[in-house]
Amino acid sequence: MENLKSANLQPNALSKKFIWRQRIGFGISDYACNLAYLMVNTYLLIFYTDVAGLAPGAVSFMFVITKFFDAFTDYLVGALIDRTNTKLGRNRPWMLAGAPVLAIGMVLVFTSPDFGMTGKLVWAYVTYIIFSFGYTLVNIPMGSILPTLSSDPTERTKIVTARTVFSNLGSLTSASMALFLIDRLGRGNEALGYRNTNIVFGIIVIVILVICVASVREINPAPPMAKSSIIKDIGCLVNNKPYMLILAYTICLFIGYLGMYAAIAYYFKYIVGNEMMTSLAVSILTVSPIISMFLSAALNQKFSKRNISIFGTLVQIAGYLVMFVGKGSMVFINFGVFLVGFGLGFRQNMFFSMLADTVDYGEWKNRKNLAGTQTAVSGFANKVASACATAIVGGLLAWGGYNGTAAVQTASANTAITIAFIWVPIIFNILSIVVLSFYDLDKTYPQIKKEIDERRAMAGQE
């Protein structure tokens, strides 16, 4: 099985051992990614404001400005992946190269040298760019490799299920261990605790990504890409209607999701009044989706990916409303958190599976497979959403007069925190339903996939 070179191999033509190695080997990659991703999106803003002492408004501006650098690096990495041809395939070399960069970036962003406020802000810009570039090097090939792991859409959903389960386990590790490790490894020094915790997590990231690269094989490789220009590639993306809808959906999904995570530490510290409950809430948010992930894989046999996604979004909205109505009760808050996570599980599975389907649609419509470029652009959209989510939360904190040195916040600051944690996600979840109402690839995908397989078979005979 180590030397598989045939394209379009179906699951029934492979051993169960290989299929499960492929699923788990790919799945653990997102354990590593989410260990880093959740740590940054949950704790970096509050680290900047409460530990480094930076102003919320300045930090929000930094998150937005650094995305201009990502716009260049994301497209560059995606385009290079599409033009890569090695014994390891197109994607795995980039994942291997990105692992140490991501790990080093994790440590640097959570380091606060005594450079004064201006120096600290400059340090934040530089180190956040390094972290983002490391994440780009790992995450974009992780997305573009999915269509090459299997040509069967049902098997792809199972592979995605493995990925999202491990993704949430990575989040769970970060959620359950972060504050504990920060306290123990800091020995009373919070800044030291953040840095040492990320050294531990960074080592884990490198080890897991090396195991992933050694485990998976690209058994459904895309056809070699002919010479093309950036303008033509972008034209193909714009011409891919389902993909453009998924891009818009990406923005809405991740602003809602990451905005909630950026605000969660503030919400439990000041609104609930118990900062340590943040770990429990994030743990619930990462465990509850695992149930719905397995359910979504089964439901996908009967229902479209779009409708499953919309259902998950409605469940999330209900969860936010439960938390708002029952904000004085931990029972209501935890139940609401459970619903938010449960709904997210449906959406996560279908999102990655739909993204892979749009790659096939692009190949069918434009006769050109742009998996790397499409994943790069959607990865950039994800980062823009992440920056916007953090900027929105930071902007709301500045608007509300948040003071990171105060033990108790003003009423306006508490209102800003509630808006960031509850209402911003609800608004963007509603927008995501509107976007998905125009997505109809599920209806035509089986015929499109059949035609692609026929084209590849004919090309292989020439």
Secondary structure as GFF3:
##gff-version 3
##sequence-region A 1 462
A	DSSP	three_ten_helix	11	13	.	.	.	ID=ss1
A	DSSP	alpha_helix	16	46	.	.	.	ID=ss2
A	DSSP	pi_helix	47	51	.	.	.	ID=ss3
A	DSSP	alpha_helix	56	65	.	.	.	ID=ss4
A	DSSP	alpha_helix	67	82	.	.	.	ID=ss5
A	DSSP	alpha_helix	92	109	.	.	.	ID=ss6
A	DSSP	alpha_helix	116	144	.	.	.	ID=ss7
A	DSSP	alpha_helix	146	149	.	.	.	ID=ss8
A	DSSP	alpha_helix	153	186	.	.	.	ID=ss9
A	DSSP	alpha_helix	190	215	.	.	.	ID=ss10
A	DSSP	alpha_helix	230	238	.	.	.	ID=ss11
A	DSSP	alpha_helix	241	266	.	.	.	ID=ss12
A	DSSP	pi_helix	267	271	.	.	.	ID=ss13
A	DSSP	alpha_helix	277	299	.	.	.	ID=ss14
A	DSSP	alpha_helix	305	325	.	.	.	ID=ss15
A	DSSP	alpha_helix	330	366	.	.	.	ID=ss16
A	DSSP	alpha_helix	371	399	.	.	.	ID=ss17
A	DSSP	alpha_helix	411	418	.	.	.	ID=ss18
A	DSSP	pi_helix	419	423	.	.	.	ID=ss19
A	DSSP	alpha_helix	424	436	.	.	.	ID=ss20
A	DSSP	alpha_helix	441	461	.	.	.	ID=ss21
###
